[in-house]
Amino acid sequence: MDLKLGGKTVLITGAGSGMGQHMAVGFASEGAKIAVNDIDPKGVAETIAQVKAAGGQAYDATADITDLGNVKDMIAATESALGGIDILINNAALLTEHTLYLETDPEACAREIAVILFGTMHCSRAVLPGMIERGAGKIINIATDAARVGQEREANYSAAKGGVISFTKSLAKEVGRHNVNVNVVSPGATNSPMRIGLQEEMRKKLGDERWKEREQKVMRMYPLRRIGEMEDITNTVMFIASDAARQITGQVLSVNGGFAMVG
Ligand SMILES: NC(=O)c1ccc[n+]([C@@H]2O[C@H](COP(=O)([O-])OP(=O)(O)OC[C@H]3O[C@@H](n4cnc5c(N)ncnc54)[C@H](O)[C@@H]3O)[C@@H](O)[C@H]2O)c1
């Protein structure tokens, strides 16, 4: 299926690593122009190099998305460099602590909510006037199945992502009449470098044998008996961002090997 993403301007937040970086290269391979946002300029430079190596066009949109002023400046600069943003992917996130809620640091909690929820809301606020004026746009918010079914030791992160899901549905109702689709793609466990790093830490902490037992237990929670790969997420996001998915809005699509089946 030709997704007709060629020539589209795509802004991806948190694209300096992991899934955001993978999506940047994926969209560029389809001929889209990529605005690469991240708070980490080194990550942005790395992604731009990868996009260029794939024959694509990329723009440095480094910014901290927790600040609305920064976001407005970054989006204005992106639009004068690449043209109006057709597709916004709110992917940036932060998971600072894996601990029981009562043991979490309130400041770390506030930062997670600022990046995940306010970052998504700020970027949406800044791109929407242009999308509405042009009568077209796609916003894809990356959540997590932890927000759909709950996850112990991730209460702050799940709360922020749950907010993103509710925001998506309400916004979809407001902007549908302007031909703007707003959806959530919700990954289950996915082998990004971030997850692989966490797994490595856990293997060291638990020792090989206990870690293997834990892995087997985790795998049994996935009916397809596999952990997701980054391409599983990129492929789904590209479909939702295309006009092949024009009738889909306000939805939460899990990409999770069957981990959670939410009606
Ligand atoms: N990997 C998984 O198993 C998994 C599972 C479910 C959901 N997700 C979600 O998928 C998305 C990508 O995850 P990943 O594994 O690639 O993680 P990652 O940590 O590699 O990517 C997140 C990026 O966001 C950036 N970022 C953080 N704060 C920012 C800020 N203030 N402004 C701009 N950028 C900022 C980080 O620098 C980082 O590059 C996230 O939304 C994550 O919550 C991941």
PDBQT file of the ligand as one rigid body, heavy atoms in Angstrom, charges set to zero:
ROOT
HETATM    1  N1  LIG A 301      10.215   1.078  24.946  1.00  0.00    +0.000 N 
HETATM    2  C1  LIG A 301       9.086   0.605  25.458  1.00  0.00    +0.000 C 
HETATM    3  O1  LIG A 301       9.007  -0.564  25.875  1.00  0.00    +0.000 OA
HETATM    4  C2  LIG A 301       7.840   1.486  25.515  1.00  0.00    +0.000 A 
HETATM    5  C3  LIG A 301       6.643   0.917  25.924  1.00  0.00    +0.000 A 
HETATM    6  C4  LIG A 301       5.506   1.703  25.943  1.00  0.00    +0.000 A 
HETATM    7  C5  LIG A 301       5.564   3.028  25.544  1.00  0.00    +0.000 A 
HETATM    8  N2  LIG A 301       6.745   3.566  25.153  1.00  0.00    +0.000 N 
HETATM    9  C6  LIG A 301       6.746   4.971  24.731  1.00  0.00    +0.000 C 
HETATM   10  O2  LIG A 301       7.351   5.071  23.447  1.00  0.00    +0.000 OA
HETATM   11  C7  LIG A 301       8.002   6.339  23.304  1.00  0.00    +0.000 C 
HETATM   12  C8  LIG A 301       9.458   6.158  22.917  1.00  0.00    +0.000 C 
HETATM   13  O3  LIG A 301      10.118   5.382  23.901  1.00  0.00    +0.000 OA
HETATM   14  P1  LIG A 301      11.654   4.950  23.776  1.00  0.00    +0.000 P 
HETATM   15  O4  LIG A 301      11.746   3.593  24.337  1.00  0.00    +0.000 OA
HETATM   16  O5  LIG A 301      12.159   5.214  22.402  1.00  0.00    +0.000 OA
HETATM   17  O6  LIG A 301      12.313   5.970  24.841  1.00  0.00    +0.000 OA
HETATM   18  P2  LIG A 301      13.542   6.965  24.808  1.00  0.00    +0.000 P 
HETATM   19  O7  LIG A 301      13.827   7.323  26.213  1.00  0.00    +0.000 OA
HETATM   20  O8  LIG A 301      14.647   6.414  23.966  1.00  0.00    +0.000 OA
HETATM   21  O9  LIG A 301      12.971   8.256  24.022  1.00  0.00    +0.000 OA
HETATM   22  C9  LIG A 301      12.392   9.364  24.645  1.00  0.00    +0.000 C 
HETATM   23  C10 LIG A 301      13.062  10.638  24.105  1.00  0.00    +0.000 C 
HETATM   24  O10 LIG A 301      12.378  11.782  24.665  1.00  0.00    +0.000 OA
HETATM   25  C11 LIG A 301      13.346  12.791  24.871  1.00  0.00    +0.000 C 
HETATM   26  N3  LIG A 301      12.893  13.818  25.825  1.00  0.00    +0.000 N 
HETATM   27  C12 LIG A 301      12.785  13.704  27.182  1.00  0.00    +0.000 A 
HETATM   28  N4  LIG A 301      12.421  14.878  27.721  1.00  0.00    +0.000 NA
HETATM   29  C13 LIG A 301      12.249  15.746  26.683  1.00  0.00    +0.000 A 
HETATM   30  C14 LIG A 301      11.878  17.124  26.622  1.00  0.00    +0.000 A 
HETATM   31  N5  LIG A 301      11.594  17.824  27.720  1.00  0.00    +0.000 N 
HETATM   32  N6  LIG A 301      11.809  17.714  25.388  1.00  0.00    +0.000 NA
HETATM   33  C15 LIG A 301      12.109  17.016  24.261  1.00  0.00    +0.000 A 
HETATM   34  N7  LIG A 301      12.488  15.706  24.280  1.00  0.00    +0.000 NA
HETATM   35  C16 LIG A 301      12.553  15.080  25.479  1.00  0.00    +0.000 A 
HETATM   36  C17 LIG A 301      14.552  12.018  25.410  1.00  0.00    +0.000 C 
HETATM   37  O11 LIG A 301      15.747  12.791  25.319  1.00  0.00    +0.000 OA
HETATM   38  C18 LIG A 301      14.548  10.768  24.527  1.00  0.00    +0.000 C 
HETATM   39  O12 LIG A 301      15.370  10.933  23.382  1.00  0.00    +0.000 OA
HETATM   40  C19 LIG A 301       7.812   7.046  24.653  1.00  0.00    +0.000 C 
HETATM   41  O13 LIG A 301       6.673   7.894  24.576  1.00  0.00    +0.000 OA
HETATM   42  C20 LIG A 301       7.559   5.904  25.612  1.00  0.00    +0.000 C 
HETATM   43  O14 LIG A 301       6.827   6.323  26.754  1.00  0.00    +0.000 OA
HETATM   44  C21 LIG A 301       7.891   2.829  25.142  1.00  0.00    +0.000 A 
ENDROOT
TORSDOF 0
